[in-house]
Amino acid sequence: MTTNTRVRRTPWGDARFYIGVALVVLSILGVWLIVNASRTTTPVLQADRTIVPGEALSSSDFSVVDVSLGAAADRYLAPQDLTAGQIATRGLAEGELLSAAAVGDADDARTTTIVVESSAGLPAGIGPGTVVELWQAPPLEEGFDEPRILVADVTVASLVEATGVMAQSRPAVELVIERSDVSDVLSAMTGGAALSIVPMGSR
């Protein structure tokens, strides 16, 4: 008569037991790391107003906000990162976080501002930060030639308030333009062309 004797294995003597425990621990650790990372915030600068390209940046134009950016934190400027002599290389909307890509040195600025009188008035909604096209109608012996785009992509820096004698003149706008376009704009102005401000996408 043969007796089958079964050897019982204790749970802790089985390698699968330890693997299972390790997987549970790793799963809990992973969840904890994800939750902890989501709670980590970074102080960065947020624009309090619309800032146009080429404008000097000042700490008074920004608020400090704590946001969760994760790995993207290095792409944005903290309060201590903003220094004198820095300008906006592109427009910043009110409430937008200040990214490192939107900041440059004043010595490297490629834009400047110029005041232009609009012969056709100003469309509704035009204001600081608005991206517009500058159109010209060159003068003829009688009247003006067909209008055409003079500069395709410019930003409104400010609306020039007319006072005194100027109150009777055409509305004027300060525009941010590339330095390479200044010569063409000045030539159109001194040559008597009729200039018009046209919002982008309104053609």
Disulfide bonds with the S-S distance in Angstrom:
none
